[in-house]
Amino acid sequence: MLKNILKLLISLLNVGKHLFKRPVTLEYPEKKNSKPENFRGVPVVNKCIKCGTCINVCPSGAIQIEENQFFINLKKCIFCGNCSYYCPVKAIKMSDKYETAVSDKNELILTYDIKVSEVKDV
């Protein structure tokens, strides 16, 4: 009997200790945490020259280049940032977008049109 009362008092003290503290969690999605400066979200492609470096450095094989289209498969992407880091013209940037939930998994394959301008001799 005394043992149960002691357990109850310890529990009440523990609850009382946390009663006036601020909550640890946020009301997501209304409130969101700030992201660190080096955060790596969904890759975005702009002005690709089709050199193929990103394909060679991607450990998961999530990148493909065909004709005039650039594909990033977010189902395979591990968001390591190698494609962005090693791109010689910095055509790939890691965005701050991290919410990638979709109803159709085919929407996780990002397609970018590549418009390579020909270099003219002057």
Z-matrix of the N, CA and C atoms (Angstrom, degrees):
N
C 1 1.450
C 2 1.533 1 110.60
N 3 1.322 2 115.74 1 -49.40
C 4 1.460 3 120.79 2 179.23
C 5 1.534 4 111.44 3 -63.82
N 6 1.327 5 114.07 4 -34.94
C 7 1.462 6 120.27 5 178.53
C 8 1.535 7 110.64 6 -63.38
N 9 1.322 8 117.57 7 -41.83
C 10 1.471 9 122.48 8 -179.80
C 11 1.529 10 111.07 9 -67.20
N 12 1.322 11 117.44 10 -39.09
C 13 1.464 12 121.19 11 178.61
C 14 1.529 13 110.00 12 -66.08
N 15 1.316 14 116.85 13 -40.27
C 16 1.459 15 121.38 14 177.92
C 17 1.525 16 111.17 15 -63.21
N 18 1.330 17 117.00 16 -42.84
C 19 1.472 18 121.35 17 177.47
C 20 1.530 19 110.54 18 -61.84
N 21 1.337 20 116.44 19 -41.32
C 22 1.462 21 121.63 20 179.36
C 23 1.531 22 110.77 21 -63.44
N 24 1.320 23 117.71 22 -44.07
C 25 1.471 24 121.36 23 179.02
C 26 1.530 25 111.68 24 -63.84
N 27 1.313 26 116.67 25 -40.91
C 28 1.481 27 120.36 26 177.78
C 29 1.523 28 110.16 27 -63.69
N 30 1.323 29 116.45 28 -41.80
C 31 1.466 30 120.34 29 178.06
C 32 1.521 31 111.65 30 -63.14
N 33 1.310 32 117.21 31 -43.45
C 34 1.469 33 121.39 32 179.55
C 35 1.529 34 111.37 33 -64.94
N 36 1.324 35 117.09 34 -38.32
C 37 1.472 36 120.44 35 176.03
C 38 1.529 37 111.23 36 -64.42
N 39 1.310 38 115.82 37 -39.21
C 40 1.463 39 120.26 38 178.97
C 41 1.531 40 110.78 39 -65.30
N 42 1.317 41 116.55 40 -43.04
C 43 1.473 42 121.12 41 177.63
C 44 1.526 43 109.89 42 -64.54
N 45 1.315 44 117.06 43 -44.51
C 46 1.467 45 121.37 44 -179.97
C 47 1.515 46 112.24 45 -61.75
N 48 1.328 47 117.20 46 -33.84
C 49 1.460 48 121.83 47 179.64
C 50 1.531 49 111.12 48 -63.87
N 51 1.329 50 117.34 49 -35.89
C 52 1.467 51 121.76 50 -176.72
C 53 1.525 52 113.19 51 -97.01
N 54 1.304 53 117.44 52 -4.43
C 55 1.456 54 121.43 53 -174.42
C 56 1.520 55 113.13 54 -63.49
N 57 1.318 56 118.81 55 -37.83
C 58 1.459 57 121.71 56 -175.07
C 59 1.527 58 113.70 57 -103.64
N 60 1.319 59 117.78 58 9.62
C 61 1.468 60 120.78 59 176.35
C 62 1.518 61 109.74 60 -83.35
N 63 1.330 62 115.42 61 155.32
C 64 1.462 63 120.19 62 176.28
C 65 1.523 64 109.90 63 -70.92
N 66 1.343 65 117.35 64 148.91
C 67 1.470 66 119.12 65 178.75
C 68 1.538 67 110.80 66 -67.35
N 69 1.306 68 115.64 67 149.93
C 70 1.462 69 121.60 68 -178.96
C 71 1.530 70 110.73 69 -86.03
N 72 1.310 71 117.54 70 -32.97
C 73 1.459 72 121.48 71 -176.07
C 74 1.527 73 111.27 72 -86.40
N 75 1.343 74 114.95 73 161.04
C 76 1.464 75 121.67 74 176.35
C 77 1.515 76 110.48 75 -106.71
N 78 1.306 77 116.77 76 161.05
C 79 1.460 78 121.53 77 177.23
C 80 1.522 79 108.50 78 -86.64
N 81 1.334 80 115.22 79 74.95
C 82 1.461 81 121.33 80 -179.33
C 83 1.512 82 109.03 81 -72.74
N 84 1.305 83 121.94 82 138.72
C 85 1.458 84 131.15 83 7.96
C 86 1.527 85 114.51 84 -95.36
N 87 1.335 86 118.09 85 3.19
C 88 1.462 87 119.19 86 179.49
C 89 1.536 88 111.01 87 -64.36
N 90 1.320 89 116.43 88 -41.28
C 91 1.460 90 121.16 89 179.01
C 92 1.524 91 107.99 90 -117.38
N 93 1.329 92 116.04 91 137.27
C 94 1.463 93 120.00 92 -178.83
C 95 1.521 94 109.94 93 -129.48
N 96 1.326 95 115.16 94 147.55
C 97 1.458 96 120.36 95 175.56
C 98 1.517 97 110.60 96 -67.97
N 99 1.311 98 116.89 97 152.13
C 100 1.458 99 119.46 98 173.85
C 101 1.523 100 108.02 99 -76.97
N 102 1.330 101 115.06 100 145.97
C 103 1.459 102 120.20 101 -177.96
C 104 1.527 103 109.82 102 -93.36
N 105 1.327 104 117.66 103 147.75
C 106 1.469 105 119.42 104 178.09
C 107 1.527 106 111.28 105 -66.74
N 108 1.301 107 116.95 106 162.40
C 109 1.470 108 122.66 107 -176.26
C 110 1.527 109 112.36 108 -60.55
N 111 1.319 110 117.69 109 -36.94
C 112 1.462 111 121.03 110 -177.39
C 113 1.533 112 112.47 111 -97.51
N 114 1.326 113 117.57 112 28.79
C 115 1.457 114 122.82 113 179.73
C 116 1.523 115 110.35 114 -65.39
N 117 1.343 116 116.64 115 138.58
C 118 1.464 117 121.41 116 179.96
C 119 1.521 118 109.12 117 -116.54
N 120 1.322 119 115.63 118 106.22
C 121 1.453 120 121.15 119 177.99
C 122 1.519 121 110.38 120 -102.78
N 123 1.318 122 116.58 121 -149.13
C 124 1.465 123 122.54 122 -178.28
C 125 1.533 124 110.09 123 -65.34
N 126 1.340 125 118.19 124 129.74
C 127 1.466 126 120.65 125 178.11
C 128 1.530 127 111.74 126 -68.87
N 129 1.330 128 115.92 127 142.33
C 130 1.464 129 122.78 128 178.57
C 131 1.526 130 107.56 129 -124.99
N 132 1.344 131 116.54 130 136.31
C 133 1.460 132 121.62 131 -175.91
C 134 1.520 133 110.05 132 -110.26
N 135 1.350 134 115.51 133 136.59
C 136 1.457 135 121.81 134 178.17
C 137 1.526 136 108.58 135 -149.13
N 138 1.310 137 118.13 136 124.95
C 139 1.470 138 125.20 137 175.99
C 140 1.528 139 112.66 138 61.02
N 141 1.315 140 116.24 139 54.28
C 142 1.464 141 122.56 140 178.30
C 143 1.531 142 109.95 141 -75.62
N 144 1.339 143 116.89 142 142.27
C 145 1.474 144 120.97 143 178.38
C 146 1.528 145 111.95 144 -105.62
N 147 1.315 146 118.02 145 8.45
C 148 1.468 147 125.28 146 177.86
C 149 1.522 148 113.14 147 56.59
N 150 1.319 149 117.87 148 44.54
C 151 1.459 150 120.30 149 179.27
C 152 1.527 151 111.96 150 -81.35
N 153 1.334 152 118.26 151 -23.39
C 154 1.453 153 122.40 152 177.26
C 155 1.519 154 114.98 153 86.76
N 156 1.319 155 117.59 154 3.27
C 157 1.468 156 120.20 155 179.26
C 158 1.522 157 111.13 156 -60.67
N 159 1.309 158 117.05 157 -41.80
C 160 1.469 159 121.12 158 -178.19
C 161 1.526 160 111.22 159 -62.19
N 162 1.321 161 117.28 160 -36.28
C 163 1.461 162 121.09 161 178.83
C 164 1.528 163 109.81 162 -65.17
N 165 1.326 164 116.28 163 -41.36
C 166 1.467 165 120.91 164 -177.79
C 167 1.524 166 113.22 165 -69.85
N 168 1.332 167 118.34 166 -31.22
C 169 1.469 168 120.60 167 -176.49
C 170 1.528 169 113.27 168 -96.14
N 171 1.319 170 118.28 169 -5.17
C 172 1.465 171 121.04 170 -179.81
C 173 1.529 172 109.36 171 -77.75
N 174 1.344 173 118.13 172 112.98
C 175 1.462 174 119.82 173 -176.72
C 176 1.527 175 114.25 174 -70.16
N 177 1.324 176 117.48 175 -21.19
C 178 1.466 177 119.59 176 -176.75
C 179 1.528 178 113.07 177 -102.60
N 180 1.324 179 118.16 178 -4.04
C 181 1.462 180 120.80 179 179.69
C 182 1.512 181 113.03 180 69.30
N 183 1.317 182 117.60 181 36.12
C 184 1.465 183 121.86 182 -175.64
C 185 1.523 184 113.13 183 -87.51
N 186 1.337 185 118.31 184 -5.62
C 187 1.467 186 121.24 185 -174.13
C 188 1.520 187 110.10 186 -113.30
N 189 1.331 188 115.21 187 136.02
C 190 1.466 189 122.24 188 174.38
C 191 1.511 190 108.93 189 -136.24
N 192 1.331 191 115.91 190 145.56
C 193 1.460 192 121.50 191 174.19
C 194 1.517 193 107.36 192 -125.86
N 195 1.332 194 116.05 193 125.64
C 196 1.458 195 121.91 194 177.32
C 197 1.526 196 108.19 195 -133.21
N 198 1.321 197 115.69 196 133.76
C 199 1.464 198 121.59 197 178.21
C 200 1.525 199 112.04 198 39.96
N 201 1.319 200 117.76 199 -106.18
C 202 1.459 201 121.97 200 -179.14
C 203 1.521 202 112.56 201 -115.24
N 204 1.337 203 116.30 202 29.89
C 205 1.462 204 119.75 203 179.63
C 206 1.527 205 110.79 204 -133.53
N 207 1.311 206 114.40 205 144.11
C 208 1.466 207 123.54 206 -179.11
C 209 1.518 208 106.81 207 -117.99
N 210 1.337 209 118.10 208 125.36
C 211 1.461 210 122.28 209 -177.30
C 212 1.526 211 110.42 210 -116.35
N 213 1.326 212 116.00 211 134.10
C 214 1.458 213 121.86 212 171.33
C 215 1.525 214 106.96 213 -122.96
N 216 1.324 215 115.36 214 119.37
C 217 1.454 216 121.11 215 -179.44
C 218 1.531 217 108.48 216 -93.09
N 219 1.329 218 116.79 217 104.27
C 220 1.457 219 121.08 218 -178.67
C 221 1.520 220 112.86 219 -70.36
N 222 1.352 221 117.44 220 -13.49
C 223 1.463 222 120.34 221 174.71
C 224 1.527 223 110.04 222 -70.49
N 225 1.326 224 116.99 223 -27.21
C 226 1.459 225 121.68 224 179.98
C 227 1.527 226 112.88 225 -100.97
N 228 1.317 227 116.71 226 -26.86
C 229 1.473 228 121.78 227 -173.43
C 230 1.525 229 111.12 228 -61.05
N 231 1.342 230 116.27 229 134.61
C 232 1.461 231 120.89 230 177.56
C 233 1.528 232 110.94 231 -106.50
N 234 1.322 233 117.35 232 8.74
C 235 1.464 234 123.69 233 175.26
C 236 1.531 235 111.97 234 55.86
N 237 1.336 236 115.39 235 40.71
C 238 1.472 237 120.08 236 -178.59
C 239 1.526 238 111.73 237 -78.21
N 240 1.330 239 117.82 238 -26.20
C 241 1.455 240 121.45 239 178.97
C 242 1.517 241 114.47 240 86.94
N 243 1.338 242 118.41 241 4.58
C 244 1.466 243 120.34 242 178.92
C 245 1.523 244 111.80 243 -60.50
N 246 1.321 245 117.62 244 -39.90
C 247 1.465 246 121.00 245 -179.01
C 248 1.522 247 110.81 246 -60.75
N 249 1.301 248 116.59 247 -41.74
C 250 1.456 249 121.59 248 179.68
C 251 1.529 250 111.71 249 -70.70
N 252 1.319 251 116.35 250 -41.71
C 253 1.463 252 121.29 251 -176.25
C 254 1.528 253 111.89 252 -67.52
N 255 1.333 254 117.30 253 -41.95
C 256 1.457 255 120.91 254 -174.06
C 257 1.521 256 114.61 255 -92.58
N 258 1.320 257 119.48 256 -5.81
C 259 1.473 258 121.35 257 179.62
C 260 1.526 259 109.56 258 -63.43
N 261 1.339 260 118.25 259 122.38
C 262 1.465 261 120.16 260 -176.00
C 263 1.526 262 114.09 261 -67.27
N 264 1.324 263 118.16 262 -25.41
C 265 1.465 264 120.51 263 -179.37
C 266 1.528 265 112.03 264 -109.84
N 267 1.334 266 115.98 265 8.75
C 268 1.472 267 122.19 266 -179.96
C 269 1.535 268 111.87 267 53.94
N 270 1.335 269 115.23 268 43.21
C 271 1.461 270 121.02 269 179.95
C 272 1.526 271 111.83 270 -78.76
N 273 1.323 272 117.13 271 -20.11
C 274 1.464 273 121.20 272 -179.48
C 275 1.526 274 108.69 273 -108.78
N 276 1.299 275 115.30 274 127.27
C 277 1.467 276 121.85 275 177.71
C 278 1.526 277 107.99 276 -121.45
N 279 1.315 278 115.87 277 145.09
C 280 1.459 279 120.46 278 174.70
C 281 1.529 280 107.54 279 -90.12
N 282 1.318 281 116.67 280 116.25
C 283 1.461 282 120.99 281 -177.32
C 284 1.527 283 110.12 282 -79.74
N 285 1.321 284 115.77 283 -179.46
C 286 1.459 285 119.22 284 176.56
C 287 1.531 286 111.80 285 -100.57
N 288 1.330 287 116.45 286 11.58
C 289 1.465 288 120.82 287 178.84
C 290 1.535 289 109.17 288 -79.70
N 291 1.316 290 116.52 289 128.24
C 292 1.455 291 120.63 290 179.69
C 293 1.527 292 113.10 291 -129.51
N 294 1.293 293 118.02 292 -7.87
C 295 1.460 294 121.36 293 -179.84
C 296 1.526 295 108.52 294 -88.17
N 297 1.317 296 116.79 295 100.77
C 298 1.459 297 120.59 296 -173.57
C 299 1.524 298 112.85 297 -116.84
N 300 1.315 299 118.26 298 16.87
C 301 1.457 300 120.62 299 179.77
C 302 1.526 301 110.38 300 -69.91
N 303 1.337 302 116.03 301 129.43
C 304 1.466 303 122.08 302 179.61
C 305 1.526 304 109.21 303 -137.55
N 306 1.327 305 115.93 304 161.47
C 307 1.463 306 120.85 305 177.51
C 308 1.517 307 111.55 306 -80.05
N 309 1.340 308 115.88 307 -37.48
C 310 1.458 309 121.74 308 -178.35
C 311 1.523 310 108.83 309 -109.65
N 312 1.325 311 118.11 310 120.69
C 313 1.461 312 120.14 311 -175.35
C 314 1.532 313 113.20 312 -67.33
N 315 1.324 314 118.04 313 -14.65
C 316 1.469 315 120.26 314 175.71
C 317 1.529 316 111.58 315 -70.30
N 318 1.325 317 117.14 316 -18.01
C 319 1.462 318 120.41 317 176.73
C 320 1.526 319 111.64 318 -73.19
N 321 1.336 320 117.40 319 -10.04
C 322 1.461 321 121.24 320 178.99
C 323 1.527 322 112.69 321 -83.97
N 324 1.321 323 117.07 322 0.58
C 325 1.461 324 120.89 323 174.41
C 326 1.520 325 106.97 324 -99.72
N 327 1.337 326 116.02 325 107.26
C 328 1.464 327 121.28 326 -178.61
C 329 1.514 328 109.59 327 -84.37
N 330 1.324 329 116.37 328 136.30
C 331 1.460 330 121.82 329 -179.97
C 332 1.513 331 108.94 330 -121.18
N 333 1.327 332 115.69 331 128.79
C 334 1.463 333 121.93 332 177.13
C 335 1.514 334 108.78 333 -122.68
N 336 1.329 335 116.92 334 134.64
C 337 1.461 336 121.17 335 174.94
C 338 1.518 337 109.00 336 -80.63
N 339 1.329 338 116.03 337 135.16
C 340 1.462 339 121.53 338 179.50
C 341 1.514 340 108.34 339 -104.54
N 342 1.296 341 115.91 340 126.00
C 343 1.450 342 121.57 341 176.51
C 344 1.511 343 107.71 342 -118.10
N 345 1.319 344 115.79 343 92.05
C 346 1.465 345 120.57 344 -178.17
C 347 1.516 346 107.58 345 -87.61
N 348 1.325 347 116.07 346 120.42
C 349 1.458 348 119.52 347 177.83
C 350 1.520 349 108.14 348 -86.18
N 351 1.309 350 115.37 349 137.83
C 352 1.462 351 120.39 350 -178.37
C 353 1.519 352 109.22 351 -74.33
N 354 1.309 353 115.49 352 139.77
C 355 1.455 354 121.39 353 177.93
C 356 1.525 355 108.01 354 -83.94
N 357 1.326 356 115.67 355 124.65
C 358 1.473 357 120.01 356 -178.85
C 359 1.516 358 109.11 357 -102.32
N 360 1.310 359 114.71 358 137.60
C 361 1.468 360 119.80 359 175.87
C 362 1.514 361 109.31 360 -74.27
N 363 1.311 362 116.11 361 137.93
C 364 1.461 363 120.98 362 -178.96
C 365 1.492 364 109.94 363 -103.58
